[in-house]
Amino acid sequence: MDTCKRNELLIGLAMLGAGLGYLFMTLQLPRRGFVDSAFVPYILSAVLCLLGVLQLLAWKKLPKPTAGAAVEKESIDYLTVIKSFALVIIYVALLETVGFPIMTALYLYVQFLVLTPLDQKANHLLYAGIALVSSASIYFLFRESFDLLLPAGLLNF
């Protein structure tokens, strides 16, 4: 069996197995009504099982490799991985000092730039807009709706 097909099969089986295991553990929870502490675990286990089945169906539809076909290997861009890892470390290190809104907007903007392919022109205005709107939305959602305080940092509000 081709390595790609084998990996797809293993992922599908693992997802289905995890979903069924999670469903079995969810069945052990006491029920007190239709919407209770077991409601979301039932939904999550059903979604995980569905994704596992869909993965297995996608595996089944994969074409069989021909004997003479050469398989192209994608090269891994280690520099992008290292840059992303460094960005996460910088984000976490400065989050308390600078604050969530500013650091998240900066992190997202720079991460968009890192992930933009070299042969594609970066759309700075779009990246900045998405970063600012996402950061502000998440901050106010947590602050106002969930009543959870995220570090305000330099903004101090």
OpenMM code with the backbone's topology and positions (N, CA, C; nanometers):
from openmm import Vec3, app, unit

residues = "MET ASP THR CYS LYS ARG ASN GLU LEU LEU ILE GLY LEU ALA MET LEU GLY ALA GLY LEU GLY TYR LEU PHE MET THR LEU GLN LEU PRO ARG ARG GLY PHE VAL ASP SER ALA PHE VAL PRO TYR ILE LEU SER ALA VAL LEU CYS LEU LEU GLY VAL LEU GLN LEU LEU ALA TRP LYS LYS LEU PRO LYS PRO THR ALA GLY ALA ALA VAL GLU LYS GLU SER ILE ASP TYR LEU THR VAL ILE LYS SER PHE ALA LEU VAL ILE ILE TYR VAL ALA LEU LEU GLU THR VAL GLY PHE PRO ILE MET THR ALA LEU TYR LEU TYR VAL GLN PHE LEU VAL LEU THR PRO LEU ASP GLN LYS ALA ASN HIS LEU LEU TYR ALA GLY ILE ALA LEU VAL SER SER ALA SER ILE TYR PHE LEU PHE ARG GLU SER PHE ASP LEU LEU LEU PRO ALA GLY LEU LEU ASN PHE".split()
positions = [
    Vec3(0.0853, -0.1181, 0.0000),
    Vec3(0.0000, 0.0000, 0.0000),
    Vec3(0.0893, 0.1237, 0.0000),
    Vec3(0.0484, 0.2215, -0.0745),
    Vec3(0.1186, 0.3493, -0.0843),
    Vec3(0.1233, 0.4164, 0.0534),
    Vec3(0.2309, 0.4873, 0.0810),
    Vec3(0.2476, 0.5544, 0.2104),
    Vec3(0.1364, 0.6550, 0.2351),
    Vec3(0.1002, 0.7304, 0.1322),
    Vec3(-0.0061, 0.8309, 0.1464),
    Vec3(-0.1388, 0.7642, 0.1803),
    Vec3(-0.1717, 0.6564, 0.1084),
    Vec3(-0.2975, 0.5860, 0.1354),
    Vec3(-0.2969, 0.5255, 0.2751),
    Vec3(-0.1819, 0.4688, 0.3152),
    Vec3(-0.1735, 0.4082, 0.4482),
    Vec3(-0.1933, 0.5134, 0.5568),
    Vec3(-0.1317, 0.6309, 0.5388),
    Vec3(-0.1469, 0.7387, 0.6369),
    Vec3(-0.2915, 0.7848, 0.6460),
    Vec3(-0.3587, 0.7979, 0.5314),
    Vec3(-0.4994, 0.8392, 0.5316),
    Vec3(-0.5857, 0.7365, 0.6041),
    Vec3(-0.5584, 0.6080, 0.5814),
    Vec3(-0.6326, 0.5017, 0.6488),
    Vec3(-0.6090, 0.5066, 0.7994),
    Vec3(-0.4833, 0.5211, 0.8396),
    Vec3(-0.4514, 0.5243, 0.9827),
    Vec3(-0.5149, 0.6446, 1.0520),
    Vec3(-0.5145, 0.7594, 0.9858),
    Vec3(-0.5767, 0.8790, 1.0442),
    Vec3(-0.7264, 0.8578, 1.0601),
    Vec3(-0.7908, 0.8022, 0.9574),
    Vec3(-0.9346, 0.7757, 0.9652),
    Vec3(-0.9693, 0.6788, 1.0763),
    Vec3(-0.8916, 0.5708, 1.0871),
    Vec3(-0.9167, 0.4730, 1.1932),
    Vec3(-0.8923, 0.5329, 1.3314),
    Vec3(-0.7878, 0.6135, 1.3439),
    Vec3(-0.7583, 0.6767, 1.4729),
    Vec3(-0.8697, 0.7732, 1.5134),
    Vec3(-0.9190, 0.8524, 1.4175),
    Vec3(-1.0271, 0.9469, 1.4488),
    Vec3(-1.1542, 0.8726, 1.4876),
    Vec3(-1.1868, 0.7681, 1.4128),
    Vec3(-1.3064, 0.6905, 1.4443),
    Vec3(-1.2914, 0.6216, 1.5794),
    Vec3(-1.1738, 0.5660, 1.6064),
    Vec3(-1.1495, 0.5017, 1.7355),
    Vec3(-1.1578, 0.6001, 1.8514),
    Vec3(-1.0995, 0.7186, 1.8331),
    Vec3(-1.1061, 0.8208, 1.9382),
    Vec3(-1.2502, 0.8659, 1.9594),
    Vec3(-1.3244, 0.8814, 1.8516),
    Vec3(-1.4643, 0.9226, 1.8627),
    Vec3(-1.5480, 0.8190, 1.9355),
    Vec3(-1.5268, 0.6913, 1.9021),
    Vec3(-1.6021, 0.5850, 1.9693),
    Vec3(-1.5616, 0.5732, 2.1162),
    Vec3(-1.4320, 0.5893, 2.1449),
    Vec3(-1.3870, 0.5873, 2.2842),
    Vec3(-1.4464, 0.7022, 2.3643),
    Vec3(-1.4491, 0.8199, 2.3032),
    Vec3(-1.5066, 0.9376, 2.3690),
    Vec3(-1.6567, 0.9184, 2.3899),
    Vec3(-1.7239, 0.8575, 2.2907),
    Vec3(-1.8672, 0.8300, 2.3036),
    Vec3(-1.8916, 0.7308, 2.4168),
    Vec3(-1.8082, 0.6279, 2.4270),
    Vec3(-1.8227, 0.5305, 2.5348),
    Vec3(-1.8063, 0.5968, 2.6713),
    Vec3(-1.7063, 0.6854, 2.6841),
    Vec3(-1.6874, 0.7557, 2.8114),
    Vec3(-1.8034, 0.8511, 2.8393),
    Vec3(-1.8587, 0.9120, 2.7340),
    Vec3(-1.9720, 1.0031, 2.7514),
    Vec3(-2.0953, 0.9281, 2.7990),
    Vec3(-2.1118, 0.8050, 2.7538),
    Vec3(-2.2265, 0.7252, 2.7971),
    Vec3(-2.2227, 0.6958, 2.9468),
    Vec3(-2.1058, 0.7064, 3.0085),
    Vec3(-2.0917, 0.6810, 3.1519),
    Vec3(-2.1365, 0.8002, 3.2369),
    Vec3(-2.1527, 0.9174, 3.1738),
    Vec3(-2.1934, 1.0367, 3.2483),
    Vec3(-2.3409, 1.0280, 3.2867),
    Vec3(-2.3753, 1.0727, 3.4081),
    Vec3(-2.5169, 1.0714, 3.4478),
    Vec3(-2.5958, 1.1764, 3.3697),
    Vec3(-2.7188, 1.1418, 3.3317),
    Vec3(-2.8040, 1.2340, 3.2566),
    Vec3(-2.9094, 1.2921, 3.3503),
    Vec3(-2.9350, 1.4229, 3.3357),
    Vec3(-3.0356, 1.4898, 3.4177),
    Vec3(-3.1398, 1.5606, 3.3326),
    Vec3(-3.1287, 1.5519, 3.2043),
    Vec3(-3.2197, 1.6188, 3.1125),
    Vec3(-3.1594, 1.6164, 2.9741),
    Vec3(-3.2295, 1.6803, 2.8801),
    Vec3(-3.1790, 1.6802, 2.7429),
    Vec3(-3.0501, 1.7609, 2.7313),
    Vec3(-3.0493, 1.8824, 2.7867),
    Vec3(-2.9292, 1.9659, 2.7841),
    Vec3(-2.8708, 1.9680, 2.9245),
    Vec3(-2.7617, 1.8948, 2.9415),
    Vec3(-2.6935, 1.8885, 3.0703),
    Vec3(-2.5437, 1.8781, 3.0448),
    Vec3(-2.4701, 1.8307, 3.1433),
    Vec3(-2.3243, 1.8271, 3.1295),
    Vec3(-2.2767, 1.7264, 3.0251),
    Vec3(-2.3611, 1.6347, 2.9823),
    Vec3(-2.3214, 1.5359, 2.8822),
    Vec3(-2.3597, 1.5774, 2.7404),
    Vec3(-2.4309, 1.6881, 2.7250),
    Vec3(-2.4807, 1.7289, 2.5935),
    Vec3(-2.3674, 1.7588, 2.4953),
    Vec3(-2.2752, 1.8443, 2.5348),
    Vec3(-2.1646, 1.8812, 2.4453),
    Vec3(-2.0733, 1.7614, 2.4182),
    Vec3(-2.0383, 1.6785, 2.5174),
    Vec3(-1.9576, 1.5603, 2.4845),
    Vec3(-2.0244, 1.4669, 2.3832),
    Vec3(-2.1576, 1.4538, 2.3884),
    Vec3(-2.2266, 1.3732, 2.2875),
    Vec3(-2.2080, 1.4335, 2.1483),
    Vec3(-2.2220, 1.5643, 2.1390),
    Vec3(-2.2057, 1.6310, 2.0095),
    Vec3(-2.0620, 1.6145, 1.9597),
    Vec3(-1.9647, 1.6368, 2.0483),
    Vec3(-1.8245, 1.6254, 2.0086),
    Vec3(-1.7890, 1.4835, 1.9652),
    Vec3(-1.8382, 1.3844, 2.0372),
    Vec3(-1.8076, 1.2462, 1.9991),
    Vec3(-1.8735, 1.2105, 1.8665),
    Vec3(-1.9950, 1.2584, 1.8431),
    Vec3(-2.0619, 1.2326, 1.7154),
    Vec3(-1.9870, 1.2985, 1.6002),
    Vec3(-1.9408, 1.4214, 1.6209),
    Vec3(-1.8659, 1.4920, 1.5163),
    Vec3(-1.7338, 1.4207, 1.4888),
    Vec3(-1.6655, 1.3759, 1.5931),
    Vec3(-1.5387, 1.3055, 1.5750),
    Vec3(-1.5597, 1.1737, 1.5006),
    Vec3(-1.6662, 1.1008, 1.5336),
    Vec3(-1.6976, 0.9773, 1.4605),
    Vec3(-1.7305, 1.0075, 1.3145),
    Vec3(-1.8075, 1.1127, 1.2913),
    Vec3(-1.8425, 1.1510, 1.1543),
    Vec3(-1.7180, 1.1871, 1.0743),
    Vec3(-1.6273, 1.2631, 1.1352),
    Vec3(-1.5031, 1.2987, 1.0664),
    Vec3(-1.4183, 1.1751, 1.0368),
    Vec3(-1.4169, 1.0799, 1.1283),
    Vec3(-1.3440, 0.9553, 1.1043),
    Vec3(-1.4017, 0.8775, 0.9873),
    Vec3(-1.5344, 0.8690, 0.9809),
    Vec3(-1.5997, 0.7998, 0.8694),
    Vec3(-1.5732, 0.8730, 0.7382),
    Vec3(-1.5828, 1.0059, 0.7393),
    Vec3(-1.5548, 1.0831, 0.6179),
    Vec3(-1.4098, 1.0645, 0.5732),
    Vec3(-1.3175, 1.0575, 0.6676),
    Vec3(-1.1769, 1.0338, 0.6337),
    Vec3(-1.1598, 0.8963, 0.5706),
    Vec3(-1.2295, 0.7962, 0.6230),
    Vec3(-1.2209, 0.6621, 0.5652),
    Vec3(-1.2820, 0.6584, 0.4255),
    Vec3(-1.3903, 0.7316, 0.4043),
    Vec3(-1.4493, 0.7395, 0.2700),
    Vec3(-1.3542, 0.8086, 0.1731),
    Vec3(-1.2872, 0.9132, 0.2192),
    Vec3(-1.1895, 0.9823, 0.1340),
    Vec3(-1.0723, 0.8896, 0.1025),
    Vec3(-1.0317, 0.8083, 0.1985),
    Vec3(-0.9242, 0.7120, 0.1751),
    Vec3(-0.9653, 0.6113, 0.0688),
    Vec3(-1.0896, 0.5665, 0.0759),
    Vec3(-1.1389, 0.4670, -0.0193),
    Vec3(-1.1403, 0.5219, -0.1618),
    Vec3(-1.1635, 0.6527, -0.1765),
    Vec3(-1.1729, 0.7142, -0.3089),
    Vec3(-1.0375, 0.7530, -0.3676),
    Vec3(-0.9301, 0.7430, -0.2893),
    Vec3(-0.7980, 0.7786, -0.3413),
    Vec3(-0.7617, 0.6863, -0.4570),
    Vec3(-0.7030, 0.7414, -0.5634),
    Vec3(-0.6653, 0.6556, -0.6766),
    Vec3(-0.5492, 0.5644, -0.6388),
    Vec3(-0.5498, 0.4487, -0.7003),
    Vec3(-0.4401, 0.3554, -0.6765),
    Vec3(-0.3175, 0.4045, -0.7524),
    Vec3(-0.2012, 0.4031, -0.6883),
    Vec3(-0.0807, 0.4509, -0.7572),
    Vec3(-0.0393, 0.3537, -0.8674),
    Vec3(0.0041, 0.4092, -0.9786),
    Vec3(0.0523, 0.3249, -1.0874),
    Vec3(0.1959, 0.2839, -1.0584),
    Vec3(0.2359, 0.1723, -1.1160),
    Vec3(0.3675, 0.1165, -1.0858),
    Vec3(0.4813, 0.2064, -1.1322),
    Vec3(0.4661, 0.2719, -1.2475),
    Vec3(0.5747, 0.3515, -1.3021),
    Vec3(0.5725, 0.4971, -1.2620),
    Vec3(0.4713, 0.5405, -1.1895),
    Vec3(0.4580, 0.6824, -1.1563),
    Vec3(0.5550, 0.7201, -1.0452),
    Vec3(0.6264, 0.8259, -1.0682),
    Vec3(0.7178, 0.8768, -0.9658),
    Vec3(0.6409, 0.9712, -0.8746),
    Vec3(0.6591, 0.9533, -0.7466),
    Vec3(0.5886, 1.0360, -0.6495),
    Vec3(0.6765, 1.1553, -0.6148),
    Vec3(0.6194, 1.2746, -0.6313),
    Vec3(0.6924, 1.3957, -0.5948),
    Vec3(0.6814, 1.4175, -0.4447),
    Vec3(0.7935, 1.4438, -0.3831),
    Vec3(0.7924, 1.4742, -0.2404),
    Vec3(0.7948, 1.6241, -0.2222),
    Vec3(0.7050, 1.6728, -0.1370),
    Vec3(0.7049, 1.8152, -0.1052),
    Vec3(0.8163, 1.8423, -0.0053),
    Vec3(0.8891, 1.9472, -0.0307),
    Vec3(0.9938, 1.9826, 0.0640),
    Vec3(0.9327, 2.0633, 0.1783),
    Vec3(0.9798, 2.0367, 0.2960),
    Vec3(0.9302, 2.1068, 0.4139),
    Vec3(1.0098, 2.2355, 0.4295),
    Vec3(0.9385, 2.3438, 0.4476),
    Vec3(1.0025, 2.4739, 0.4640),
    Vec3(1.0321, 2.4938, 0.6126),
    Vec3(1.1486, 2.4490, 0.6542),
    Vec3(1.1856, 2.4550, 0.7955),
    Vec3(1.1994, 2.5985, 0.8456),
    Vec3(1.2395, 2.6880, 0.7586),
    Vec3(1.2558, 2.8273, 0.7994),
    Vec3(1.1217, 2.8874, 0.8424),
    Vec3(1.0140, 2.8553, 0.7698),
    Vec3(0.8812, 2.9044, 0.8068),
    Vec3(0.8380, 2.8467, 0.9409),
    Vec3(0.8669, 2.7204, 0.9640),
    Vec3(0.8319, 2.6570, 1.0916),
    Vec3(0.9077, 2.7235, 1.2059),
    Vec3(1.0349, 2.7492, 1.1855),
    Vec3(1.1167, 2.8138, 1.2893),
    Vec3(1.0672, 2.9557, 1.3160),
    Vec3(1.0341, 3.0294, 1.2097),
    Vec3(0.9810, 3.1655, 1.2272),
    Vec3(0.8497, 3.1625, 1.3049),
    Vec3(0.7606, 3.0697, 1.2715),
    Vec3(0.6320, 3.0601, 1.3412),
    Vec3(0.6520, 3.0259, 1.4880),
    Vec3(0.7421, 2.9337, 1.5154),
    Vec3(0.7714, 2.8959, 1.6535),
    Vec3(0.8282, 3.0141, 1.7307),
    Vec3(0.9181, 3.0887, 1.6696),
    Vec3(0.9760, 3.2069, 1.7342),
    Vec3(0.8686, 3.3121, 1.7604),
    Vec3(0.7760, 3.3294, 1.6664),
    Vec3(0.6672, 3.4260, 1.6863),
    Vec3(0.5804, 3.3882, 1.8056),
    Vec3(0.5513, 3.2602, 1.8206),
    Vec3(0.4700, 3.2156, 1.9343),
    Vec3(0.5437, 3.2426, 2.0652),
    Vec3(0.6727, 3.2153, 2.0691),
    Vec3(0.7513, 3.2398, 2.1907),
    Vec3(0.7529, 3.3890, 2.2245),
    Vec3(0.7739, 3.4735, 2.1249),
    Vec3(0.7735, 3.6190, 2.1473),
    Vec3(0.6361, 3.6648, 2.1942),
    Vec3(0.5303, 3.6111, 2.1325),
    Vec3(0.3928, 3.6470, 2.1699),
    Vec3(0.3668, 3.6161, 2.3175),
    Vec3(0.4012, 3.4960, 2.3585),
    Vec3(0.3774, 3.4555, 2.4973),
    Vec3(0.4630, 3.5373, 2.5934),
    Vec3(0.5871, 3.5653, 2.5556),
    Vec3(0.6779, 3.6392, 2.6434),
    Vec3(0.6316, 3.7828, 2.6663),
    Vec3(0.5738, 3.8453, 2.5657),
    Vec3(0.5351, 3.9867, 2.5764),
    Vec3(0.3869, 4.0086, 2.6049),
    Vec3(0.3098, 3.9017, 2.6161),
    Vec3(0.1647, 3.9152, 2.6317),
    Vec3(0.1266, 3.9944, 2.7564),
    Vec3(0.1851, 3.9646, 2.8698),
    Vec3(0.1505, 4.0351, 2.9943),
    Vec3(0.1907, 4.1820, 2.9891),
    Vec3(0.3077, 4.2098, 2.9372),
    Vec3(0.3603, 4.3465, 2.9362),
    Vec3(0.2881, 4.4347, 2.8355),
    Vec3(0.2798, 4.3892, 2.7128),
    Vec3(0.2221, 4.4704, 2.6053),
    Vec3(0.0702, 4.4618, 2.6053),
    Vec3(0.0162, 4.3463, 2.6404),
    Vec3(-0.1281, 4.3294, 2.6460),
    Vec3(-0.1816, 4.2466, 2.5309),
    Vec3(-0.2974, 4.1868, 2.5548),
    Vec3(-0.3580, 4.0976, 2.4564),
    Vec3(-0.3944, 4.1667, 2.3261),
    Vec3(-0.4648, 4.2795, 2.3285),
    Vec3(-0.5082, 4.3377, 2.2005),
    Vec3(-0.3925, 4.3732, 2.1073),
    Vec3(-0.2904, 4.4384, 2.1603),
    Vec3(-0.1780, 4.4815, 2.0761),
    Vec3(-0.0958, 4.3612, 2.0310),
    Vec3(-0.0619, 4.2718, 2.1235),
    Vec3(0.0220, 4.1568, 2.0885),
    Vec3(-0.0484, 4.0635, 1.9916),
    Vec3(-0.1784, 4.0430, 2.0094),
    Vec3(-0.2506, 3.9541, 1.9193),
    Vec3(-0.2572, 4.0129, 1.7794),
    Vec3(-0.2841, 4.1428, 1.7700),
    Vec3(-0.2876, 4.2072, 1.6383),
    Vec3(-0.1505, 4.1993, 1.5708),
    Vec3(-0.0448, 4.2277, 1.6459),
    Vec3(0.0904, 4.2197, 1.5891),
    Vec3(0.1264, 4.0767, 1.5497),
    Vec3(0.0945, 3.9824, 1.6374),
    Vec3(0.1254, 3.8421, 1.6081),
    Vec3(0.0545, 3.7961, 1.4810),
    Vec3(-0.0749, 3.8238, 1.4726),
    Vec3(-0.1501, 3.7799, 1.3547),
    Vec3(-0.0953, 3.8422, 1.2271),
    Vec3(-0.0670, 3.9715, 1.2311),
    Vec3(-0.0159, 4.0402, 1.1124),
    Vec3(0.1166, 3.9794, 1.0662),
    Vec3(0.2093, 3.9622, 1.1593),
    Vec3(0.3402, 3.9074, 1.1223),
    Vec3(0.3270, 3.7608, 1.0798),
    Vec3(0.2388, 3.6859, 1.1459),
    Vec3(0.2186, 3.5453, 1.1077),
    Vec3(0.1601, 3.5353, 0.9670),
    Vec3(0.0690, 3.6261, 0.9323),
    Vec3(0.0169, 3.6294, 0.7953),
    Vec3(0.1304, 3.6522, 0.6962),
    Vec3(0.2215, 3.7426, 0.7298),
    Vec3(0.3348, 3.7702, 0.6410),
    Vec3(0.4258, 3.6480, 0.6280),
    Vec3(0.4493, 3.5792, 0.7383),
    Vec3(0.5349, 3.4604, 0.7352),
    Vec3(0.4719, 3.3506, 0.6493),
    Vec3(0.3405, 3.3348, 0.6593),
    Vec3(0.2725, 3.2263, 0.5883),
    Vec3(0.2378, 3.2593, 0.4434),
    Vec3(0.2550, 3.3841, 0.4033),
    Vec3(0.2294, 3.4201, 0.2638),
    Vec3(0.3392, 3.3601, 0.1760),
    Vec3(0.3005, 3.2860, 0.0713),
    Vec3(0.4022, 3.2284, -0.0181),
    Vec3(0.4904, 3.3373, -0.0787),
    Vec3(0.6157, 3.3029, -0.1037),
    Vec3(0.7118, 3.4002, -0.1553),
    Vec3(0.6745, 3.4506, -0.2945),
    Vec3(0.6050, 3.3681, -0.3719),
    Vec3(0.5686, 3.4098, -0.5071),
    Vec3(0.4395, 3.4916, -0.5111),
    Vec3(0.3805, 3.5171, -0.3959),
    Vec3(0.2561, 3.5941, -0.3872),
    Vec3(0.2837, 3.7256, -0.3149),
    Vec3(0.2240, 3.8324, -0.3647),
    Vec3(0.2421, 3.9633, -0.3021),
    Vec3(0.1568, 3.9707, -0.1750),
    Vec3(0.2157, 4.0188, -0.0677),
    Vec3(0.1446, 4.0319, 0.0596),
    Vec3(0.0479, 4.1492, 0.0528),
    Vec3(-0.0747, 4.1259, 0.0976),
    Vec3(-0.1770, 4.2296, 0.1012),
    Vec3(-0.1767, 4.2890, 0.2426),
    Vec3(-0.0915, 4.3882, 0.2650),
    Vec3(-0.0699, 4.4428, 0.3991),
    Vec3(-0.1964, 4.5027, 0.4590),
    Vec3(-0.2740, 4.5722, 0.3791),
    Vec3(-0.3961, 4.6355, 0.4297),
    Vec3(-0.4962, 4.5297, 0.4768),
    Vec3(-0.5141, 4.4250, 0.3984),
    Vec3(-0.6054, 4.3176, 0.4366),
    Vec3(-0.5557, 4.2461, 0.5618),
    Vec3(-0.4270, 4.2146, 0.5665),
    Vec3(-0.3702, 4.1462, 0.6823),
    Vec3(-0.3861, 4.2296, 0.8094),
    Vec3(-0.3585, 4.3584, 0.8002),
    Vec3(-0.3719, 4.4468, 0.9169),
    Vec3(-0.5176, 4.4568, 0.9600),
    Vec3(-0.6079, 4.4671, 0.8646),
    Vec3(-0.7505, 4.4756, 0.8972),
    Vec3(-0.8005, 4.3512, 0.9673),
    Vec3(-0.7655, 4.2348, 0.9139),
    Vec3(-0.8077, 4.1093, 0.9767),
    Vec3(-0.7477, 4.0970, 1.1164),
    Vec3(-0.6216, 4.1323, 1.1315),
    Vec3(-0.5550, 4.1220, 1.2618),
    Vec3(-0.6203, 4.2136, 1.3646),
    Vec3(-0.6476, 4.3384, 1.3265),
    Vec3(-0.7085, 4.4337, 1.4204),
    Vec3(-0.8502, 4.3935, 1.4581),
    Vec3(-0.9310, 4.3569, 1.3593),
    Vec3(-1.0706, 4.3191, 1.3871),
    Vec3(-1.0751, 4.1921, 1.4717),
    Vec3(-0.9919, 4.0942, 1.4387),
    Vec3(-0.9900, 3.9695, 1.5160),
    Vec3(-0.9475, 3.9940, 1.6598),
    Vec3(-0.8415, 4.0696, 1.6776),
    Vec3(-0.7906, 4.0969, 1.8115),
    Vec3(-0.8940, 4.1701, 1.8964),
    Vec3(-0.9524, 4.2748, 1.8416),
    Vec3(-1.0523, 4.3518, 1.9162),
    Vec3(-1.1764, 4.2679, 1.9454),
    Vec3(-1.2208, 4.1904, 1.8477),
    Vec3(-1.3406, 4.1075, 1.8667),
    Vec3(-1.3193, 4.0045, 1.9765),
    Vec3(-1.2067, 3.9368, 1.9718),
    Vec3(-1.1786, 3.8345, 2.0729),
    Vec3(-1.1659, 3.8979, 2.2111),
    Vec3(-1.0975, 4.0119, 2.2186),
    Vec3(-1.0780, 4.0784, 2.3474),
    Vec3(-1.2126, 4.1181, 2.4091),
    Vec3(-1.2982, 4.1826, 2.3305),
    Vec3(-1.4265, 4.2267, 2.3851),
    Vec3(-1.5226, 4.1109, 2.4075),
    Vec3(-1.5127, 4.0059, 2.3295),
    Vec3(-1.5952, 3.8879, 2.3526),
    Vec3(-1.5620, 3.8267, 2.4884),
    Vec3(-1.4345, 3.8102, 2.5167),
    Vec3(-1.3948, 3.7530, 2.6451),
    Vec3(-1.4257, 3.8480, 2.7601),
    Vec3(-1.4050, 3.9760, 2.7377),
    Vec3(-1.4243, 4.0736, 2.8452),
    Vec3(-1.5718, 4.0960, 2.8769),
    Vec3(-1.6543, 4.1121, 2.7747),
    Vec3(-1.7949, 4.1471, 2.7965),
    Vec3(-1.8863, 4.0246, 2.8060),
    Vec3(-1.8688, 3.9279, 2.7187),
    Vec3(-1.9598, 3.8134, 2.7168),
    Vec3(-1.9223, 3.7076, 2.8196),
    Vec3(-1.7946, 3.6706, 2.8231),
    Vec3(-1.7515, 3.5648, 2.9139),
    Vec3(-1.7089, 3.6178, 3.0498),
    Vec3(-1.6973, 3.7495, 3.0639),
    Vec3(-1.6550, 3.8144, 3.1875),
    Vec3(-1.5185, 3.7620, 3.2348),
    Vec3(-1.4287, 3.7415, 3.1385),
    Vec3(-1.2927, 3.6987, 3.1675),
    Vec3(-1.1977, 3.8101, 3.1268),
    Vec3(-1.1056, 3.8422, 3.2137),
    Vec3(-1.0124, 3.9505, 3.1851),
    Vec3(-0.8882, 3.8970, 3.1158),
    Vec3(-0.8577, 3.9549, 3.0027),
    Vec3(-0.7330, 3.9270, 2.9331),
    Vec3(-0.6387, 4.0422, 2.9625),
    Vec3(-0.5084, 4.0197, 2.9583),
    Vec3(-0.4144, 4.1276, 2.9914),
    Vec3(-0.4309, 4.2472, 2.8980),
    Vec3(-0.4593, 4.3640, 2.9562),
    Vec3(-0.4771, 4.4857, 2.8765),
    Vec3(-0.3432, 4.5489, 2.8433),
    Vec3(-0.2441, 4.5306, 2.9295),
    Vec3(-0.1095, 4.5807, 2.9031),
    Vec3(-0.1025, 4.7311, 2.8890),
    Vec3(-0.0454, 4.7785, 2.7796),
    Vec3(-0.0236, 4.9212, 2.7573),
    Vec3(-0.1535, 5.0002, 2.7419),
    Vec3(-0.2605, 4.9350, 2.6978),
    Vec3(-0.3877, 5.0063, 2.6795),
    Vec3(-0.4517, 5.0415, 2.8130),
    Vec3(-0.4372, 4.9537, 2.9117),
    Vec3(-0.4802, 4.9808, 3.0487),
    Vec3(-0.6248, 5.0291, 3.0599),
    Vec3(-0.7175, 4.9563, 2.9966),
    Vec3(-0.8604, 4.9886, 3.0142),
    Vec3(-0.9385, 4.8696, 3.0582),
] * unit.nanometer
topology = app.Topology()
chain = topology.addChain("A")
for resn in residues:
    res = topology.addResidue(resn, chain)
    for name in ("N", "CA", "C"):
        topology.addAtom(name, app.Element.getBySymbol(name[0]), res)
